[in-house]
Amino acid sequence: MEDLADRLKLMVKTFRRECHRVLQSERTTIYGADGMLMVLQLAIAEVNKEHRGEFKVALSDVLMAWKHLLLGKLHLPPPNFARLENYDLILEAYESFLKRSNTVDLVDILSMYKQLRPVDSDPEEPVSPVSRMLL
């Protein structure tokens, strides 16, 4: 587990150092899992307010949307259960919130980190200072 935490720290450090290459602003907030869940809950509640008139959401809906969100953003096969009604609107609201608030989530960090690494580098190897200069 410590290895995973070290990798995540490396990804975030690399992102912080090089984010100006993939984002418009260097002042970007990174949401961890708890922040992602909170934004997702707000996005679902917003969509529910528009379509049902109630600004509330069940925890089970948040968790189901969370699973679809993660698998979708990681380009993995979707789970074998149905998506929430209005999921596309929920995803749009989620992404819109991140963009408006100049934030990214951990899955965005992973994909941006892959963009920031040299093409022929070993993904397990940390980015060296020389490599960073060549990026």
Secondary structure in CASP SS format (residue, H / E / C, confidence):
PFRMAT SS
TARGET T0000
AUTHOR 0000-0000-0000
METHOD secondary structure of the structure
MODEL  1
M C 1.00
E H 1.00
D H 1.00
L H 1.00
A H 1.00
D H 1.00
R H 1.00
L H 1.00
K H 1.00
L H 1.00
M H 1.00
V H 1.00
K H 1.00
T H 1.00
F H 1.00
R H 1.00
R H 1.00
E H 1.00
C H 1.00
H H 1.00
R H 1.00
V C 1.00
L C 1.00
Q C 1.00
S C 1.00
E C 1.00
R C 1.00
T C 1.00
T E 1.00
I E 1.00
Y E 1.00
G C 1.00
A H 1.00
D H 1.00
G H 1.00
M H 1.00
L H 1.00
M H 1.00
V H 1.00
L H 1.00
Q H 1.00
L H 1.00
A H 1.00
I H 1.00
A H 1.00
E H 1.00
V H 1.00
N H 1.00
K H 1.00
E H 1.00
H H 1.00
R H 1.00
G C 1.00
E C 1.00
F C 1.00
K C 1.00
V C 1.00
A C 1.00
L H 1.00
S H 1.00
D H 1.00
V H 1.00
L H 1.00
M H 1.00
A H 1.00
W H 1.00
K H 1.00
H H 1.00
L H 1.00
L H 1.00
L H 1.00
G H 1.00
K H 1.00
L C 1.00
H C 1.00
L C 1.00
P C 1.00
P C 1.00
P C 1.00
N C 1.00
F C 1.00
A C 1.00
R C 1.00
L C 1.00
E C 1.00
N C 1.00
Y H 1.00
D H 1.00
L H 1.00
I H 1.00
L H 1.00
E H 1.00
A H 1.00
Y H 1.00
E H 1.00
S H 1.00
F H 1.00
L H 1.00
K H 1.00
R H 1.00
S C 1.00
N C 1.00
T E 1.00
V E 1.00
D E 1.00
L H 1.00
V H 1.00
D H 1.00
I H 1.00
L H 1.00
S H 1.00
M H 1.00
Y H 1.00
K H 1.00
Q H 1.00
L H 1.00
R C 1.00
P C 1.00
V C 1.00
D C 1.00
S C 1.00
D C 1.00
P C 1.00
E C 1.00
E C 1.00
P C 1.00
V C 1.00
S C 1.00
P H 1.00
V H 1.00
S H 1.00
R H 1.00
M H 1.00
L H 1.00
L C 1.00
END
